[in-house]
Amino acid sequence: MLTHLATAFGVLGLLTVVPGPDMAVVTRRALVAGRGDALRTVGGIATGLLFWGALTVAGLSAVLAASPAAYLVVKLLGAGYLLLLGAQALWQHRSAGFVGATDAPVAAGSPWRTGLVSNVLNPKIAVFYTGLLPTLAPPGLPTAWAMTLLVLLHAALTLAWLGGYALLLSKAGPVLHRPRVRRALGRTTGVALIGFGLVVATAPR
């Protein structure tokens, strides 16, 4: 069982640290509103994983993964949300006049909700949880308990990795607050979010 858990830890850890939409969303929130909002965004992302985990244990995410129409709807909603976030980031960093969180209308929104929505509208998680997680489940445990354990492990790894990343961004605050650096990173994040949105929209199942 320990060997299976170590394998699961390794696989989930690798999947967690690969840059993706979640990291881009956290980066954007850190630039717009600072460390506190970035950490709350991470909390929303982790909550989204727990949401998908609960659906997986209940068997509902398998329905989504098996239904082309439902999968397409969630995929397009998720892609549209990432495109919107990317466009907002580019607009907010469009000129030298951008100074920070006080100029950004999105800063008034809930960072936790931003993280939650970006994660819940990612149908790839449903496919991942229903397709890969069962292969990582340690033997000797009931299926529901094994899946719950793996989902909690994934959420914990996500909190640790993205939370550490948000803290690292805050440590680099003096550099990030330089107007040129802030604009360049903000625009890069915006382009990345749009790119991830296009990838989500066009990716096959």
C-alpha positions as CSV (number, residue, x, y, z in Angstrom):
1,M,0.0,0.0,0.0
2,L,2.8,2.4,0.8
3,T,4.4,1.7,-2.6
4,H,1.1,2.6,-4.3
5,L,0.7,5.8,-2.2
6,A,4.3,6.8,-3.1
7,T,3.5,6.2,-6.8
8,A,0.3,8.2,-6.5
9,F,2.2,11.0,-4.8
10,G,4.8,11.1,-7.5
11,V,2.2,11.2,-10.4
12,L,0.0,13.7,-8.7
13,G,3.0,15.9,-7.8
14,L,4.2,16.0,-11.4
15,L,0.7,16.8,-12.7
16,T,0.4,19.6,-10.1
17,V,3.7,21.4,-10.9
18,V,3.2,21.4,-14.7
19,P,2.3,25.0,-15.6
20,G,-1.3,25.4,-16.6
21,P,-4.4,27.7,-16.3
22,D,-4.4,27.5,-12.5
23,M,-0.9,28.9,-12.2
24,A,-1.7,31.7,-14.8
25,V,-4.9,32.6,-12.8
26,V,-2.9,32.8,-9.5
27,T,-0.2,34.9,-11.2
28,R,-2.7,37.3,-12.6
29,R,-4.5,37.7,-9.2
30,A,-1.1,38.2,-7.5
31,L,-0.3,41.0,-9.9
32,V,-3.7,42.7,-9.7
33,A,-4.4,42.4,-6.0
34,G,-1.4,41.0,-4.1
35,R,-0.5,38.0,-2.0
36,G,-3.8,37.7,0.0
37,D,-6.0,37.5,-3.0
38,A,-3.6,35.1,-4.7
39,L,-3.7,32.8,-1.7
40,R,-7.5,32.9,-1.7
41,T,-7.5,32.1,-5.4
42,V,-5.4,29.0,-4.6
43,G,-8.1,28.1,-2.0
44,G,-10.8,28.4,-4.6
45,I,-8.8,26.1,-7.0
46,A,-8.4,23.5,-4.2
47,T,-12.1,23.7,-3.5
48,G,-12.8,23.1,-7.2
49,L,-10.7,19.9,-7.0
50,L,-12.7,18.8,-4.0
51,F,-15.9,19.5,-6.0
52,W,-14.7,17.3,-8.8
53,G,-13.6,14.7,-6.3
54,A,-17.0,14.6,-4.7
55,L,-18.6,14.2,-8.1
56,T,-16.1,11.4,-8.9
57,V,-16.9,9.5,-5.7
58,A,-20.6,9.9,-6.4
59,G,-20.0,8.7,-10.0
60,L,-21.4,11.9,-11.6
61,S,-18.1,13.0,-13.2
62,A,-18.0,9.7,-15.1
63,V,-21.3,10.7,-16.7
64,L,-19.8,14.0,-17.8
65,A,-16.7,12.2,-19.1
66,A,-18.9,9.9,-21.1
67,S,-21.2,12.5,-22.5
68,P,-19.8,14.3,-25.5
69,A,-22.5,17.0,-25.3
70,A,-22.0,17.7,-21.6
71,Y,-18.3,17.7,-22.0
72,L,-18.4,20.1,-24.9
73,V,-20.6,22.6,-22.9
74,V,-18.3,22.6,-19.9
75,K,-15.2,22.8,-22.1
76,L,-16.5,25.8,-24.0
77,L,-17.6,27.6,-20.8
78,G,-14.1,27.0,-19.3
79,A,-12.4,28.1,-22.5
80,G,-14.5,31.3,-22.6
81,Y,-13.8,32.1,-19.0
82,L,-10.0,31.7,-19.5
83,L,-10.3,33.9,-22.7
84,L,-12.1,36.5,-20.7
85,L,-9.5,36.6,-17.9
86,G,-6.8,36.8,-20.5
87,A,-8.4,39.7,-22.3
88,Q,-9.0,41.5,-19.0
89,A,-5.3,41.1,-18.1
90,L,-4.2,42.5,-21.5
91,W,-6.6,45.4,-21.2
92,Q,-5.4,46.3,-17.6
93,H,-1.8,46.2,-18.7
94,R,-2.3,47.9,-22.1
95,S,-0.3,51.0,-21.3
96,A,2.2,52.6,-18.9
97,G,-0.7,54.1,-17.0
98,F,-1.5,50.8,-15.2
99,V,-0.5,51.2,-11.6
100,G,-2.0,48.2,-9.8
101,A,-4.9,46.7,-8.0
102,T,-6.8,49.9,-7.5
103,D,-7.2,50.3,-11.3
104,A,-8.4,46.7,-11.8
105,P,-12.2,46.1,-11.7
106,V,-11.6,42.4,-11.3
107,A,-9.8,43.1,-8.0
108,A,-13.2,43.8,-6.5
109,G,-14.5,40.4,-7.3
110,S,-14.0,37.3,-5.1
111,P,-10.5,35.7,-5.7
112,W,-11.8,32.5,-4.2
113,R,-14.6,32.4,-6.7
114,T,-12.2,33.2,-9.5
115,G,-10.1,30.1,-8.6
116,L,-13.2,28.0,-8.1
117,V,-14.8,28.8,-11.4
118,S,-11.6,28.4,-13.4
119,N,-11.2,24.9,-11.9
120,V,-14.8,23.7,-12.0
121,L,-15.0,24.7,-15.7
122,N,-12.1,22.5,-16.6
123,P,-13.6,19.2,-17.8
124,K,-10.2,17.7,-18.1
125,I,-10.2,17.2,-14.4
126,A,-13.4,15.0,-14.7
127,V,-11.6,12.9,-17.3
128,F,-8.4,12.8,-15.2
129,Y,-10.3,11.8,-12.0
130,T,-12.4,9.1,-13.7
131,G,-9.6,7.8,-16.0
132,L,-6.4,8.0,-14.1
133,L,-7.1,8.2,-10.4
134,P,-8.6,4.6,-10.2
135,T,-5.3,3.3,-11.5
136,L,-3.5,5.0,-8.7
137,A,-5.8,3.8,-5.9
138,P,-4.0,1.7,-3.3
139,P,-5.4,-1.8,-3.0
140,G,-7.0,-3.0,0.1
141,L,-9.2,0.1,0.5
142,P,-12.9,0.4,-0.6
143,T,-13.0,2.3,-3.9
144,A,-14.8,5.4,-2.5
145,W,-12.3,5.7,0.4
146,A,-9.3,5.2,-2.0
147,M,-10.6,7.9,-4.4
148,T,-11.3,10.3,-1.5
149,L,-7.8,9.8,-0.2
150,L,-6.3,10.5,-3.6
151,V,-8.4,13.6,-4.2
152,L,-7.4,15.0,-0.8
153,L,-3.8,14.3,-1.6
154,H,-4.1,16.1,-4.9
155,A,-5.8,19.1,-3.2
156,A,-3.1,19.2,-0.6
157,L,-0.3,19.2,-3.2
158,T,-2.1,21.9,-5.1
159,L,-2.4,24.1,-2.0
160,A,1.2,23.6,-1.2
161,W,2.5,24.2,-4.7
162,L,0.4,27.1,-5.7
163,G,0.4,28.6,-2.2
164,G,4.2,28.5,-2.3
165,Y,4.2,30.0,-5.7
166,A,1.9,32.9,-4.5
167,L,4.3,33.5,-1.6
168,L,7.3,33.5,-3.9
169,L,5.6,36.1,-6.1
170,S,5.0,38.2,-3.0
171,K,8.6,38.0,-2.0
172,A,9.5,39.4,-5.4
173,G,7.1,42.3,-4.8
174,P,9.7,45.1,-5.1
175,V,10.7,43.8,-8.5
176,L,7.1,43.1,-9.6
177,H,6.0,46.6,-8.7
178,R,8.3,48.1,-11.2
179,P,6.0,49.4,-13.9
180,R,7.8,47.8,-16.8
181,V,8.2,44.4,-15.1
182,R,4.5,44.5,-14.0
183,R,3.3,45.4,-17.5
184,A,5.5,42.7,-19.1
185,L,4.4,40.0,-16.7
186,G,0.8,41.1,-16.8
187,R,0.8,40.9,-20.6
188,T,2.6,37.6,-20.6
189,T,0.0,36.2,-18.2
190,G,-2.8,37.5,-20.3
191,V,-1.4,35.9,-23.4
192,A,-0.9,32.7,-21.5
193,L,-4.5,32.7,-20.3
194,I,-5.8,33.3,-23.8
195,G,-3.5,30.5,-25.1
196,F,-4.8,28.1,-22.4
197,G,-8.3,29.1,-23.4
198,L,-7.7,28.3,-27.0
199,V,-6.1,25.0,-26.1
200,V,-9.1,24.0,-23.9
201,A,-11.5,25.0,-26.7
202,T,-9.8,23.1,-29.4
203,A,-8.4,20.1,-27.5
204,P,-9.9,16.7,-28.3
205,R,-11.4,14.6,-25.6
